């Protein structure tokens, strides 16, 4: 059983040595452990320092492409290297390396396809009350959209079986954390959470510059991915809302014209209602076409899985 620990990096020459030193070298049930660094266009000596401190493999982006792209590059490289289990962790040593054994245990037992490290954010003293609230609210939102029970949806500390890694295809340009959960939920993969420890990270996040940008990007990702994997429901609800808005003035006009005998003066409402009804129908048709495209994409994914 081969485990590869992948670490996306961007200008981490001062932190990567400590992160690598914290990783386990032996885990029960694992025959070999290798480390793969994804250098996402670093302008410092990240790759050299990582190689010096024990990284077995290094793949590099010529320019910074973002966390989602770095994760995908690492995942594909791990699969080519024959990984049976892939663990993703952060380069800033946020997560306790020894807890990787907790992540891989459910996969080794055959109980899970994906295991997410739960930081138990409500108990982390250096998290502000706002950050704790946002983590809880975000995780609950993801659970509703994905249908999976994960307490820390944006945790980057997670393990994937080879089967799960081959069946996840990241299209987001921002982050992979939410998208992988929504995809996994739609594909009925077995997902578990395990409590993990964290270390205090002094430097600011490299993924987002503010809480506002983080929320905006994550919300956009949720709706984009949900629309991609559940298009009929997504556009169906939009169409139903538009249709309902349009039906109200039309019904009002019919009431005034047929029952009260005076529909004059309400023609503008009738036109406006007709526009909304047409928009609702169009949204429903878009949902139907998008659903057919989504099913075709699924057939293509099945063909790719069999290669």
C-alpha positions as CSV (number, residue, x, y, z in Angstrom):
1,X,0.0,0.0,0.0
2,X,1.6,3.2,-1.2
3,X,0.8,6.6,0.4
4,X,1.8,9.9,-1.2
5,X,1.5,13.1,0.7
6,X,1.1,16.0,-1.6
7,X,1.8,19.6,-0.5
8,X,0.9,22.6,-2.7
9,X,3.4,25.4,-2.1
10,X,3.8,29.0,-3.0
11,X,6.9,30.8,-1.7
12,X,7.3,28.5,1.4
13,X,11.1,28.4,1.7
14,X,11.0,29.5,5.3
15,X,8.2,27.1,6.4
16,X,8.4,23.9,4.2
17,X,11.3,22.4,6.2
18,X,9.3,22.4,9.4
19,X,6.3,21.0,7.6
20,X,8.3,18.1,6.1
21,X,9.9,17.3,9.4
22,X,6.5,16.9,11.0
23,X,5.3,14.3,8.5
24,X,5.3,10.6,9.6
25,X,7.8,8.2,8.0
26,X,5.9,5.0,9.1
27,X,2.2,4.2,9.4
28,X,0.7,0.8,10.2
29,X,-0.8,-0.7,7.1
30,X,1.2,1.5,4.7
31,X,4.2,-0.1,3.0
32,X,5.8,3.1,1.7
33,X,5.3,6.9,2.2
34,X,6.5,9.4,-0.4
35,X,6.2,13.2,-0.4
36,X,5.3,15.2,-3.5
37,X,5.7,19.0,-3.6
38,X,3.6,21.1,-6.1
39,X,5.5,24.3,-6.6
40,X,2.9,26.7,-7.8
41,X,5.1,29.2,-9.4
42,X,7.2,30.1,-6.4
43,X,9.8,32.9,-6.8
44,X,11.9,31.8,-3.9
45,X,13.9,28.6,-3.1
46,X,10.9,26.5,-2.0
47,X,11.7,23.6,-4.4
48,X,15.4,23.5,-3.4
49,X,14.6,23.6,0.3
50,X,11.9,20.9,-0.1
51,X,14.3,18.6,-2.0
52,X,17.0,19.1,0.6
53,X,14.6,18.2,3.5
54,X,13.3,14.9,2.0
55,X,10.8,15.6,-0.7
56,X,10.7,12.6,-3.1
57,X,9.0,14.3,-6.0
58,X,8.6,17.9,-7.2
59,X,6.3,19.2,-9.9
60,X,6.3,22.8,-10.8
61,X,4.0,25.4,-12.4
62,X,5.9,28.0,-14.4
63,X,3.6,30.6,-13.0
64,X,1.2,30.8,-10.1
65,X,-2.1,29.1,-11.1
66,X,-3.9,28.9,-7.8
67,X,-4.7,26.3,-5.2
68,X,-7.3,24.4,-7.2
69,X,-4.8,23.9,-10.1
70,X,-2.0,22.9,-7.8
71,X,-4.2,20.3,-6.1
72,X,-5.2,18.9,-9.5
73,X,-1.6,18.8,-10.7
74,X,-0.6,17.0,-7.6
75,X,-3.4,14.5,-7.7
76,X,-2.6,13.5,-11.3
77,X,1.1,13.2,-10.5
78,X,0.3,11.0,-7.5
79,X,-1.9,8.7,-9.6
80,X,0.8,8.3,-12.2
81,X,3.3,7.5,-9.4
82,X,1.1,4.6,-8.3
83,X,-0.4,6.1,-5.1
84,X,-3.0,3.9,-3.4
85,X,-3.9,6.7,-1.0
86,X,-3.3,10.4,-1.4
87,X,-3.1,12.8,1.5
88,X,-3.2,16.6,0.9
89,X,-1.8,18.9,3.5
90,X,-0.8,22.6,3.7
91,X,2.7,23.8,3.4
92,X,2.4,26.2,6.3
93,X,2.4,23.4,8.9
94,X,-1.1,24.3,10.0
95,X,-2.0,20.6,10.5
96,X,-0.3,18.2,12.8
97,X,1.5,15.7,10.6
98,X,1.2,12.8,13.0
99,X,-2.6,12.9,12.4
100,X,-2.1,11.6,8.9
101,X,-2.5,8.1,10.4
102,X,-6.0,9.1,11.5
103,X,-6.9,10.2,8.0
104,X,-5.8,7.1,6.2
105,X,-7.2,4.6,8.8
106,X,-10.9,4.6,7.5
107,X,-9.6,4.1,3.9
108,X,-7.4,1.3,5.0
109,X,-10.4,-0.3,6.7
110,X,-12.4,0.1,3.5
111,X,-15.0,2.3,5.3
112,X,-14.3,5.6,3.4
113,X,-13.3,6.9,0.0
114,X,-12.5,10.4,1.3
115,X,-11.5,11.4,4.9
116,X,-11.6,15.1,5.9
117,X,-9.6,16.3,8.9
118,X,-11.9,18.2,11.3
119,X,-10.0,21.0,13.0
120,X,-12.8,21.5,15.5
121,X,-12.7,25.2,14.8
122,X,-15.0,26.0,17.7
123,X,-12.2,25.0,20.1
124,X,-9.3,26.7,18.4
125,X,-8.3,29.6,20.6
126,X,-6.5,31.7,18.0
127,X,-9.6,31.7,15.7
128,X,-11.7,34.9,16.1
129,X,-15.4,34.5,16.8
130,X,-16.2,35.8,13.3
131,X,-13.9,33.2,11.7
132,X,-15.5,30.4,13.8
133,X,-19.0,31.5,12.8
134,X,-18.0,31.7,9.1
135,X,-16.4,28.2,9.3
136,X,-19.6,26.8,10.9
137,X,-22.0,28.6,8.6
138,X,-19.9,27.6,5.5
139,X,-19.7,24.0,6.5
140,X,-23.5,23.8,7.1
141,X,-24.1,25.4,3.7
142,X,-21.9,22.9,2.0
143,X,-23.6,20.0,3.8
144,X,-27.0,21.1,2.5
145,X,-25.7,21.5,-1.1
146,X,-23.5,18.3,-1.2
147,X,-25.6,16.0,1.0
148,X,-22.5,14.9,3.0
149,X,-22.0,15.2,6.7
150,X,-18.7,17.1,7.1
151,X,-18.1,19.4,10.0
152,X,-15.1,21.3,8.5
153,X,-15.8,21.6,4.8
154,X,-12.9,23.9,3.9
155,X,-10.3,21.9,5.7
156,X,-7.4,21.2,3.3
157,X,-6.2,18.2,5.4
158,X,-7.8,15.2,3.7
159,X,-7.1,11.7,2.4
160,X,-8.4,10.2,-0.9
161,X,-8.4,6.6,-2.0
162,X,-7.1,5.9,-5.5
163,X,-10.7,5.3,-6.6
164,X,-11.9,8.6,-5.3
165,X,-9.0,10.5,-6.7
166,X,-9.5,9.1,-10.2
167,X,-13.2,10.1,-10.1
168,X,-12.8,13.7,-9.0
169,X,-12.3,16.3,-11.7
170,X,-11.7,19.8,-10.5
171,X,-12.9,22.7,-12.7
172,X,-12.8,25.5,-10.1
173,X,-10.0,28.0,-10.4
174,X,-10.1,29.1,-6.7
175,X,-10.1,26.1,-4.4
176,X,-10.8,22.4,-4.5
177,X,-12.2,21.8,-1.0
178,X,-15.8,22.6,-1.6
179,X,-16.0,21.2,-5.1
180,X,-14.6,17.8,-4.2
181,X,-17.2,17.4,-1.5
182,X,-20.1,18.4,-3.8
183,X,-18.8,16.0,-6.5
184,X,-18.3,13.2,-4.0
185,X,-21.8,13.7,-2.6
186,X,-23.3,13.5,-6.1
187,X,-21.3,10.4,-6.9
188,X,-22.3,8.7,-3.6
189,X,-18.8,8.3,-2.3
190,X,-18.3,7.4,1.4
191,X,-16.9,10.4,3.3
192,X,-15.8,10.5,6.9
193,X,-14.5,13.2,9.2
194,X,-11.9,12.6,11.9
195,X,-10.7,15.1,14.5
196,X,-7.2,16.5,13.9
197,X,-4.8,18.8,15.7
198,X,-3.6,22.2,14.4
199,X,-0.5,24.4,14.9
200,X,-0.5,28.1,15.2
201,X,0.3,29.8,11.9
202,X,1.6,33.3,12.3
203,X,1.6,34.5,8.7
204,X,-1.6,35.5,6.8
205,X,-3.3,33.1,4.4
206,X,-2.0,32.9,0.9
207,X,-5.3,31.8,-0.5
208,X,-7.4,34.9,0.3
209,X,-6.6,38.5,1.1
210,X,-9.7,39.2,3.2
211,X,-12.7,37.4,4.7
212,X,-14.9,39.2,2.2
213,X,-13.0,37.8,-0.8
214,X,-13.0,34.3,0.8
215,X,-16.7,34.3,1.3
216,X,-17.4,35.7,-2.2
217,X,-15.3,33.1,-3.9
218,X,-16.6,30.2,-1.8
219,X,-20.2,31.2,-2.4
220,X,-19.6,31.6,-6.1
221,X,-18.0,28.1,-6.1
222,X,-20.9,26.5,-4.3
223,X,-23.5,27.8,-6.8
224,X,-21.3,27.2,-9.8
225,X,-20.6,23.6,-8.9
226,X,-24.2,22.9,-7.8
227,X,-25.5,24.3,-11.1
228,X,-23.1,22.0,-12.9
229,X,-24.0,18.8,-11.1
230,X,-27.7,19.5,-10.3
231,X,-28.7,21.8,-13.2
232,X,-32.3,20.7,-13.5
233,X,-33.0,21.5,-9.9
234,X,-31.0,24.7,-9.9
235,X,-32.5,26.2,-13.0
236,X,-35.9,24.7,-12.2
237,X,-36.2,26.7,-9.0
238,X,-35.1,29.8,-10.8
239,X,-37.7,29.2,-13.5
240,X,-40.4,28.5,-11.0
241,X,-39.7,31.7,-9.1
242,X,-39.7,33.8,-12.3
243,X,-42.9,32.0,-13.6
244,X,-44.6,32.7,-10.3
245,X,-43.7,36.3,-10.3
246,X,-45.0,36.6,-13.8
247,X,-48.2,34.7,-13.1
248,X,-49.3,37.2,-10.4
249,X,-50.0,40.2,-12.6
250,X,-51.5,38.0,-15.3
251,X,-53.9,36.5,-12.8
252,X,-54.7,40.0,-11.5
253,X,-55.5,41.1,-15.0
254,X,-57.7,38.1,-15.7
255,X,-59.5,38.8,-12.5
256,X,-60.1,42.4,-13.3
257,X,-61.1,41.7,-16.9
258,X,-63.3,38.6,-16.6
259,X,-64.7,38.9,-13.1
260,X,-64.8,42.6,-12.4
261,X,-65.4,43.5,-16.0
262,X,-62.7,46.1,-16.1
263,X,-59.2,45.2,-17.3
264,X,-58.4,48.6,-18.7
265,X,-55.3,50.3,-17.3
266,X,-53.6,47.0,-16.4
267,X,-52.0,46.2,-19.8
268,X,-48.6,47.1,-18.5
269,X,-48.9,44.6,-15.7
270,X,-50.0,42.0,-18.2
271,X,-46.9,42.6,-20.4
272,X,-44.6,42.6,-17.5
273,X,-46.1,39.3,-16.2
274,X,-45.8,37.8,-19.7
275,X,-42.1,38.7,-19.8
276,X,-41.5,37.0,-16.4
277,X,-43.4,33.9,-17.5
278,X,-41.4,33.6,-20.6
279,X,-38.2,34.0,-18.7
280,X,-39.3,31.3,-16.3
281,X,-40.0,28.9,-19.2
282,X,-36.6,29.7,-20.7
283,X,-34.9,29.0,-17.4
284,X,-36.6,25.7,-17.2
285,X,-35.6,24.8,-20.7
286,X,-32.0,25.8,-19.9
287,X,-32.1,23.5,-16.9
288,X,-33.4,20.6,-19.1
289,X,-30.6,21.1,-21.7
290,X,-28.0,21.5,-18.9
291,X,-29.2,18.3,-17.3
292,X,-28.7,16.4,-20.6
293,X,-25.2,17.9,-20.9
294,X,-24.4,16.9,-17.3
295,X,-25.5,13.3,-18.0
296,X,-23.3,13.3,-21.1
297,X,-20.4,14.6,-19.1
298,X,-21.0,11.7,-16.6
299,X,-20.8,9.2,-19.5
300,X,-17.5,10.8,-20.6
301,X,-16.2,10.5,-17.0
302,X,-17.1,6.8,-16.9
303,X,-15.2,6.2,-20.1
304,X,-12.1,8.0,-18.6
305,X,-12.4,6.0,-15.5
306,X,-12.2,2.8,-17.5
307,X,-9.0,3.8,-19.3
